[in-house]
Amino acid sequence: MGAEKMQKILTGVLAGAVFLALIPCLAAQQGIAAEENTAISTTQWHGEFFTREDVIKYTSYWHGARFPDGRPKVPDDILDRMKNVTLEEAWATLRAAGFEHQYEDGWYVIHPNQVLVGRALTSTWMPGRPDIQKEIEAQGKRDHRIGGTNAWPVDMLQPRDVYVSDHFRLKVDGPSIGDNVGNAIYARTGNGIVYNGAVRDINGLEALPNFTSFVRYYDPSHHFGMLVAGGRLLNSTMVSINGPTRIGHVLVMPGDVVLGRNGGVIFIPPQLAERVVQYSERTHLEDMFGHLRLREKKYTAGQIDGRWTPAIEQDYHNWLRKNEDHLPVPKSTVEEILKGEKPSN
């Protein structure tokens, strides 16, 4: 099959995937990527997978550091502080910024009492198609990929990443992640996953202490994602790595900050991560002060719930000055409040 004909087939497949019509034409980029950054020469695939340039193009609002694959690299400090953010606080900040569809629930949660925070690396599956699968596997061999396609994005994961994958909610014969792949993910990231499909080997996954994960189902079967038995058993084909993917109602981009807790997951565009954290920290401080004064019966509920008077504002600022070395937020946050500075955009 000629290269041009194969490109047309792959382009047609991707055009049918939700949100993957953003993917540019299928020009081979492996040589360019190798010249620009040899560190990703064995993990950057071309064709229907996003290139470094593609990722940068569609995450252009981020102006900070990036991984070699192009993903935004939100600082570790922001990720640490994000663990204290509630879903309501994140949702309010994103909605105010015009992002209305960033939250998804209805999950089976591994370690439900823990919080998942990390940077997204994405993949997308579609129903299996042997002719497309054949070309993908052949390209994988040329690119020195190891193992099945379900392992390919795992090899790209970095510390504190969250593997975010859409497996179109496939349950029976759907799990592409069990305890082997799960251990590999955990070893590379120290994190869990957000997986729009089923996992298997649930006991092995639950044995990983911080593999906090949000998946659709548990099922003891396993998927058929390779060309065995002439392709007759093939039921899913991975068509995208490190590109936009759909998780329920959300369009997730590589580099989004994942916040999973209390049964739900919210996906935060990287350029808004610091704003989310700042809003949350200010809200926590105001709640601490307000609850304290309510217990002391210094103010009524109406006074605390409503717009604060200048006298209450002054009392709040005095409380911040007195306790700024002992509050559960960075001292810089307290200083910004005292200076009257607003959270950065």
Buried (B, 14 or more C-beta within 10 A) or exposed (E): EEEEEBBEBBBEBBEEBEBBEBBEEBEBBBEBBBEBBEEBBBBBBBBBBBBBBBBBEBBEEBEBEBBBBBBBBBEEEBBEBBEBBBBEBBBBBBEEBEBEEBBBBEBBBBBBEBBBBBBBBBBBBBEBBEEBBBBBBEBBEEBEBEBBBBBBBBBBBBEBBBBBBBBBEBBEBBBBBBBEBBBBBBEBBBBBBBBBBBBBBBEBBBEBEEBBBBBBBBBEEBBBBBBEEEBEBBBBBBBBBBBBBBBBEBBBBBBBBBBBBEEBBBBBBBBBBBBBBBBBBBBBBBEBBBEEBBEEEEBEEEBBEEEBEEEBEEBBBEBBEEBBEEBEBBEEBBEBBEEEEEBEE
